[in-house]
Amino acid sequence: MKRHSNTAWFLLLPALAIMSFVAIVPLVTVLNFSFFDIFSLEKISWVGTTWYEEIITSDRFHASFLRSLLFSALVLGIQIPLGIWLALLLTQAGRWSIVLLMTVAGPLVVPWNMIPIMWLNLIDTKTGIAGQLLAAAGIGFDYKFTAVHTWILLLAMDTWHWLGLVVILAYAGLSAIPAPYYQAAAIDGASRMAIFRHIELPKIGGALSIVVLLRFVDSFMIYTEAFAINAGGPSGATTFLSIDRGEEIKGFSYGSAAARSMVYCLIVTAVVWAFVKITAHQRQAGDEKAA
Amino acid sequence: MMHLQRKIRAGTLLRGMVFVALAIFTALPFAQTVLLSFLSTIPRDGMA
């Protein structure tokens, strides 16, 4: 019988050491803070689970949570189908596909804090190209006081920033489908929709699941863009979870902010865990079907 | 045959229009930033 050696586990030590510094230590520190009332590091008092009880019964927190969920749902609902559709079109674009892929990849390298500045300049009615076009068309775009306009602006900005990721990964998945699949579908007289449903979608499923997960987590933690655009306004219409927590930090209520961070972390972890379980289950079901 | 050719041409035209729209949507904020670099003052109104 072959003996197993556990020495390979030692190879994990460097990664574990780094992970403990960048993830575990800060997480435990924040967890510790969440049980205290902290105005400054000199004035700390134990409050137990008070902050958590307050969060559970807080209407403000519930509203922020629902807003974050709605924003993520809209982001996924817009960017995933649009990205797949564009990737499908790009597969027929010939040599132009590379140029267009490079174009959509451009916004991916723009830092978060630059995005709202660029878009506020763009929709400025005096000097912005889009702002002047909208004004000429008689459309009053008031992102400061009209909640729907603020949401449209945030969704446009986020789509501009991240659509390239969906397009590139979907395009990569589509490019890897061998030609015989399409030839077999053509012989069978399959419709365009049937080809997409039974060949393309299953083949790009792996890449898409990663995109969906990344886009969910990223859109759920939106802060910089929403804060720079309207600081959660108008009248709290864009106060997402991260902005809600930011308000606590600005008010020097670090204990409450830490508790909100922990709840926030739990929500994201639960969603990621559910997502991993579902995709693993689907993959297993697919493998069994193929066998 | 003529019908098929017209269909293919319409599809190509539609695809081209989508690509132009995508390129404009992606490039416009960059173009605006470049444009602002030629202005004497940066508009403060509306800036966060």
Interface residues (C-beta under 8 A of the other chain):
Chain A: L86 L89 Q92 A93 W96 L100 T103 V104 G106 P107 P116 I117 M118 W119 L120 N121 L122 I123 D124 K126 T127 G128 I129 A130 K144 W160 G164 F227 A228 I229 A231
Chain B: R15 V18 F19 L22 A23 F25 T26 A27 L28 P29 F30 A31 Q32 T33 L35 L36 L39 I42 P43 D45 G46 M47 A48
